[in-house]
Every structure is written in C-alpha cells, then in structure tokens.
Amino acid sequence: MIKGIGIDAVDLVRIKEIIEKKPRFAARVLTPDELAIFQQLPPKRQVEFLAGRYACKEAFAKAWGTGIGKVTFQELAILNDELGAPYVSQSPHQGQVFVSITHTDTVAVAQILLAE
C-alpha cells in the first residue's frame, strides 16, 4: 500500500551559486556518508549530486506529509548501490522507500514513494 508520494525539482544554477556563496551548505544538507562522496566529485558533478540529494530530501518530506523541519536533512540519507542506482539508506519511514533521481543541464528532479 502506498503511504505517500513526493516530487521536487531543483535548479542547478541556484545550487551552484549556493555552493559558491555558502560552502557549508553541503554539510548542512548531506549526511557524513553523502558528504564524503560529494567531496570526491569534480565541481560539475558536485552540483548535480547536491541538487539531486536536496530534491530527494524535499520529496521525502512531502511524501512524509510534514515538509522539511519535522524531518531534517540529516535524518535522510540517499546513497547508491553497486550499480549506481540511488536508494534511501536512512529515514524515519519504517516501510519501503523507492527513489528516482534525474537531471538535465539545468534541473535535478527526484521522486519518492513510501510504501508499507
């Protein structure tokens, strides 16, 4: 049974500007494991990675029905499996969590589905 669904889109230029102006933003949004991955990426991929994770966490909060605040960025972690597919490795949801992330040259989009 589906418990919630959320989607979010993030402008890559906005994320690039935030990274440049507020370097600690990435550490605020990303968990330590995500941040370790982020720091190993080249700058263009850092923007895509951070935007995708930000969109995932916002989409999760929408699916959860609370928005960011009741669930924090640090309570949610999105890693990649051995094939590179994203998965939610940490969340307050006790059931299944399905995630999809995509991006173009200008936008990152993530969708989350919460199930029992």
C-alpha positions in Angstrom: 0.0 0.0 0.0 1.3 3.5 -0.9 1.7 5.7 2.2 3.0 8.8 0.4 4.5 10.2 -2.8 6.6 13.3 -3.2 8.4 15.0 -6.0 10.8 18.0 -6.1 12.8 19.9 -8.7 15.9 22.0 -8.1 17.6 24.5 -10.3 21.3 23.6 -10.8 22.4 27.2 -11.2 20.8 28.0 -7.9 22.7 25.1 -6.2 26.0 26.2 -7.9 25.6 29.7 -6.6 24.8 28.5 -3.1 27.8 26.2 -3.0 30.0 29.2 -4.1 28.5 31.6 -1.5 27.9 29.2 1.4 30.4 26.4 1.3 28.9 24.9 4.5 25.5 24.4 2.8 26.6 20.9 1.5 27.4 19.8 5.1 24.0 21.1 6.3 22.1 19.1 3.6 24.3 16.0 3.3 24.9 13.3 5.9 28.6 12.4 6.6 28.5 9.4 4.2 26.9 11.6 1.4 29.4 14.4 2.1 32.3 12.0 1.7 31.0 11.1 -1.8 30.3 14.7 -2.7 33.8 15.8 -1.8 35.4 13.3 -4.2 33.4 14.5 -7.2 34.5 17.2 -9.7 32.7 20.5 -9.4 30.0 19.9 -12.0 29.1 16.6 -10.5 29.1 18.1 -7.0 26.4 20.5 -8.2 24.3 17.6 -9.7 24.9 15.4 -6.7 23.9 18.0 -4.1 20.9 19.1 -6.2 19.7 15.6 -6.5 20.1 14.8 -2.8 18.4 18.1 -1.9 15.5 17.3 -4.2 15.2 13.7 -2.7 15.1 15.0 0.8 12.5 17.6 -0.1 10.5 15.0 -2.0 10.7 12.6 1.0 9.4 15.4 3.4 6.5 15.9 1.0 5.7 12.2 0.9 6.0 12.0 4.7 3.5 14.8 4.8 5.4 17.2 7.0 7.9 19.2 4.9 11.5 19.8 5.9 11.6 20.8 9.6 9.6 17.9 11.1 12.1 15.6 9.3 15.6 17.0 8.9 18.1 16.7 6.1 20.4 14.8 8.5 17.7 12.2 9.2 17.6 11.2 5.5 20.5 9.6 3.5 20.5 8.7 -0.1 23.4 6.5 -1.3 24.0 4.5 -4.4 24.0 0.7 -4.8 26.8 -1.3 -6.6 25.1 -0.5 -9.9 24.9 3.2 -9.2 21.1 3.3 -8.5 20.1 5.6 -5.7 18.4 4.2 -2.6 17.3 5.7 0.7 19.7 4.2 3.3 18.3 6.2 6.3 14.9 7.6 7.0 12.2 7.6 9.7 9.9 5.6 7.5 9.5 2.0 8.7 8.3 0.6 5.3 9.8 0.6 1.8 11.1 3.8 0.2 11.5 4.0 -3.5 13.5 6.8 -5.1 14.3 8.1 -8.6 16.6 11.0 -9.4 17.2 12.5 -12.8 18.7 15.7 -14.1 19.2 17.8 -17.2 21.8 20.5 -17.7 19.6 22.9 -15.7 17.4 20.9 -13.3 17.5 18.0 -10.9 14.3 16.1 -10.2 13.6 13.5 -7.5 10.6 11.4 -6.7 10.0 9.4 -3.6 7.4 6.7 -3.0 6.7 5.5 0.6 5.0 2.0 0.9 4.2 -0.4 3.7 
